[in-house]
């Protein structure tokens, strides 16, 4: 149970630093890649379905990456 709670808290942290790049397209692609990796890692730790979690992580990471501005976190 502790692993599931920890992994659910880890997802927003990982997605908040997921966008890297100068254009919105670059940030969307890198955000999607990092989101997919994060979703897959959390699913593996928590025992969730792997493919669905990776797809959700990809969509959320790409959305956050596309929505951010370059150098937004200072």
Protein Blocks (a to p, Z undefined) as FASTA:
>chain_A
ZZmmmmmmmmmmmmmmmpgcjbfklmmmmmmmmmmmmmmmmmmmnopafklmmmmmmmmm
mmmmmmpcehkaZZ
